[in-house]
């Protein structure tokens, strides 16, 4: 039988930052999507660079949402003896978030024209951000969940021992640094690929 005992709680150091970074990626992607739409009529290079940044943020959102789902599923099995519960709003929400991120990337792959792709992907990102953030931040606070008052545990003083300081002052900053580093790498890789395609 799969069990981690008390060590399962340590997944919080990975699960919570991954969930937060998925939300951050959503917001960063939406900000760059607005800038893409506002850049219409300006230099194609500016619009292309903003589109690259929006796409990179959404790709990272998919990665971190997937990691949050996997670590959350393992934590769920350890705490509630089930890997998945379709009646748990947070689990269903993260599944829908994964679909939204994946649909963004599928949409991009379906359009060949770079300018049209940038505009349509940006419009989709802006439309999807509203239900996405609702599922992440509002719905779990409106209905009862297996998580109980998980937000108060993380943001308040309900985490015991060294969990709160390690999560706040080590894990979250480390994951933010990781997100920034991965974002820069993704942008640079896409710029090089775009330059190579032109040549």
VEXDREN-2710 file (C-alpha; in Angstrom, 1 decimal):
% VEXDREN-2710
k/r/px/py/pz
1/UNK/0.0/0.0/0.0
2/UNK/1.2/3.5/-0.9
3/UNK/1.8/5.5/2.3
4/UNK/4.2/8.2/3.5
5/UNK/3.0/8.6/7.0
6/UNK/3.9/11.9/8.5
7/UNK/6.4/12.7/5.7
8/UNK/3.5/13.2/3.3
9/UNK/2.9/16.6/4.9
10/UNK/6.3/17.8/3.6
11/UNK/4.7/17.8/0.1
12/UNK/3.3/21.2/1.1
13/UNK/6.7/22.6/0.3
14/UNK/6.3/21.7/-3.3
15/UNK/2.5/21.6/-3.8
16/UNK/1.7/25.1/-2.5
17/UNK/4.4/26.9/-4.5
18/UNK/3.5/25.0/-7.6
19/UNK/-0.1/26.0/-7.2
20/UNK/0.8/29.6/-6.6
21/UNK/3.1/29.7/-9.6
22/UNK/0.4/28.3/-11.8
23/UNK/-1.7/31.3/-10.7
24/UNK/1.2/33.7/-11.2
25/UNK/1.8/32.3/-14.7
26/UNK/-1.9/32.8/-15.5
27/UNK/-1.6/36.5/-14.5
28/UNK/1.7/37.1/-16.2
29/UNK/0.3/35.5/-19.4
30/UNK/-2.8/37.7/-19.2
31/UNK/-0.7/40.9/-18.8
32/UNK/1.4/40.1/-21.8
33/UNK/-1.8/39.1/-23.7
34/UNK/-3.2/42.6/-23.1
35/UNK/0.1/44.1/-24.3
36/UNK/-0.1/41.9/-27.4
37/UNK/-3.5/43.3/-28.2
38/UNK/-2.5/46.8/-27.5
39/UNK/0.5/46.5/-29.8
40/UNK/-1.6/46.0/-32.9
41/UNK/-0.4/48.3/-35.6
42/UNK/3.0/48.7/-34.1
43/UNK/6.2/46.9/-35.1
44/UNK/5.7/43.2/-35.8
45/UNK/8.8/42.6/-33.8
46/UNK/7.4/44.2/-30.7
47/UNK/4.1/42.1/-31.0
48/UNK/6.1/39.0/-31.6
49/UNK/8.3/39.5/-28.5
50/UNK/5.2/40.2/-26.4
51/UNK/3.6/37.0/-27.8
52/UNK/6.7/35.0/-27.0
53/UNK/6.5/36.2/-23.3
54/UNK/2.7/35.4/-23.1
55/UNK/3.3/32.0/-24.6
56/UNK/6.2/31.2/-22.2
57/UNK/4.1/32.2/-19.2
58/UNK/1.2/30.0/-20.3
59/UNK/3.6/27.1/-20.9
60/UNK/5.0/27.5/-17.4
61/UNK/1.5/27.7/-16.1
62/UNK/0.8/24.3/-17.6
63/UNK/4.0/22.8/-16.1
64/UNK/3.3/24.1/-12.6
65/UNK/-0.4/23.3/-12.7
66/UNK/0.6/19.7/-13.7
67/UNK/3.1/19.6/-10.8
68/UNK/0.5/21.0/-8.4
69/UNK/-1.9/18.3/-9.5
70/UNK/0.6/15.4/-9.1
71/UNK/1.8/16.6/-5.7
72/UNK/-1.7/17.3/-4.6
73/UNK/-2.9/13.9/-5.6
74/UNK/-0.1/12.2/-3.7
75/UNK/-0.9/14.4/-0.6
76/UNK/-4.6/13.5/-1.0
77/UNK/-3.8/9.8/-1.0
78/UNK/-1.7/10.2/2.1
79/UNK/-4.2/12.4/4.0
80/UNK/-7.6/11.1/2.7
81/UNK/-6.7/7.7/1.2
82/UNK/-7.7/8.6/-2.3
83/UNK/-5.7/10.0/-5.2
84/UNK/-8.6/11.8/-6.7
85/UNK/-12.1/12.9/-5.6
86/UNK/-14.4/14.5/-8.3
87/UNK/-16.4/16.1/-5.5
88/UNK/-13.4/18.1/-4.2
89/UNK/-13.6/21.6/-5.7
90/UNK/-9.9/22.2/-5.6
91/UNK/-9.1/19.0/-7.5
92/UNK/-11.7/19.7/-10.2
93/UNK/-10.5/23.3/-10.4
94/UNK/-6.9/22.3/-11.1
95/UNK/-8.1/19.8/-13.7
96/UNK/-10.0/22.5/-15.5
97/UNK/-7.0/24.9/-15.2
98/UNK/-4.9/22.2/-16.9
99/UNK/-7.4/22.0/-19.7
100/UNK/-7.4/25.8/-20.1
101/UNK/-3.6/26.0/-20.3
102/UNK/-3.5/23.0/-22.7
103/UNK/-6.2/24.5/-24.9
104/UNK/-4.2/27.7/-25.2
105/UNK/-1.2/25.8/-26.5
106/UNK/-3.4/23.7/-28.9
107/UNK/-4.9/26.9/-30.3
108/UNK/-1.4/28.3/-31.0
109/UNK/-0.4/25.2/-32.8
110/UNK/-3.6/25.3/-35.0
111/UNK/-2.7/28.8/-36.5
112/UNK/0.1/29.3/-39.0
113/UNK/0.0/33.1/-39.4
114/UNK/2.2/34.6/-36.6
115/UNK/0.2/37.9/-36.3
116/UNK/-3.2/36.1/-36.3
117/UNK/-1.9/33.5/-33.9
118/UNK/-0.6/36.2/-31.5
119/UNK/-3.9/38.1/-31.5
120/UNK/-6.2/35.0/-31.1
121/UNK/-4.0/33.4/-28.4
122/UNK/-4.0/36.7/-26.5
123/UNK/-7.7/37.0/-26.8
124/UNK/-8.2/33.5/-25.5
125/UNK/-5.8/34.1/-22.6
126/UNK/-7.8/37.1/-21.6
127/UNK/-11.1/35.4/-21.9
128/UNK/-9.8/32.3/-20.0
129/UNK/-8.2/34.2/-17.1
130/UNK/-11.6/35.2/-15.6
131/UNK/-13.0/31.6/-15.1
132/UNK/-9.5/30.4/-14.3
133/UNK/-8.9/32.8/-11.5
134/UNK/-12.5/32.2/-10.3
135/UNK/-11.7/28.5/-10.1
136/UNK/-8.4/29.0/-8.3
137/UNK/-9.3/31.7/-5.8
138/UNK/-13.1/32.1/-5.4
139/UNK/-14.8/28.7/-5.8
140/UNK/-12.8/26.9/-3.1
141/UNK/-13.8/29.6/-0.6
142/UNK/-17.5/29.3/-1.5
143/UNK/-18.0/25.6/-0.9
144/UNK/-16.8/23.0/1.6
145/UNK/-13.6/21.2/0.6
146/UNK/-11.5/18.4/2.0
147/UNK/-8.8/20.9/2.3
148/UNK/-10.7/22.6/5.1
149/UNK/-9.4/26.1/5.6
150/UNK/-6.2/25.5/3.7
151/UNK/-5.7/29.1/2.8
152/UNK/-5.8/30.2/6.4
153/UNK/-3.3/27.4/7.3
154/UNK/-0.8/28.7/4.7
155/UNK/-1.4/32.5/5.0
156/UNK/-2.4/32.5/8.7
157/UNK/-0.8/30.9/11.6
158/UNK/-2.3/27.4/11.4
159/UNK/0.8/25.6/10.2
160/UNK/2.7/23.9/13.0
161/UNK/6.4/23.6/13.8
162/UNK/8.8/24.9/11.2
163/UNK/6.4/24.4/8.2
164/UNK/5.2/28.1/8.0
165/UNK/8.7/29.8/8.1
166/UNK/10.2/27.1/5.7
167/UNK/7.3/27.5/3.3
168/UNK/7.2/31.3/3.4
169/UNK/10.8/32.2/3.6
170/UNK/12.5/29.3/1.7
171/UNK/10.2/27.3/-0.5
172/UNK/8.1/30.2/-2.0
173/UNK/11.0/32.5/-2.7
174/UNK/13.0/29.6/-4.2
175/UNK/10.1/28.7/-6.5
176/UNK/9.6/32.3/-7.5
177/UNK/13.3/32.4/-8.4
178/UNK/12.9/29.1/-10.4
179/UNK/9.9/30.6/-12.2
180/UNK/11.8/33.7/-13.1
181/UNK/14.8/31.7/-14.4
182/UNK/12.6/29.3/-16.4
183/UNK/10.7/32.3/-17.8
184/UNK/13.9/33.9/-19.0
185/UNK/15.2/30.7/-20.5
186/UNK/11.9/30.0/-22.3
187/UNK/11.8/33.5/-23.8
188/UNK/15.5/33.3/-24.9
189/UNK/14.9/29.9/-26.5
190/UNK/11.8/31.1/-28.4
191/UNK/13.6/34.2/-29.6
192/UNK/16.5/32.1/-30.9
193/UNK/14.0/29.7/-32.6
194/UNK/12.2/32.7/-34.2
195/UNK/15.4/34.1/-35.4
196/UNK/16.5/30.8/-36.8
197/UNK/13.2/30.4/-38.6
198/UNK/13.6/33.8/-40.3
199/UNK/17.1/32.9/-41.5
END
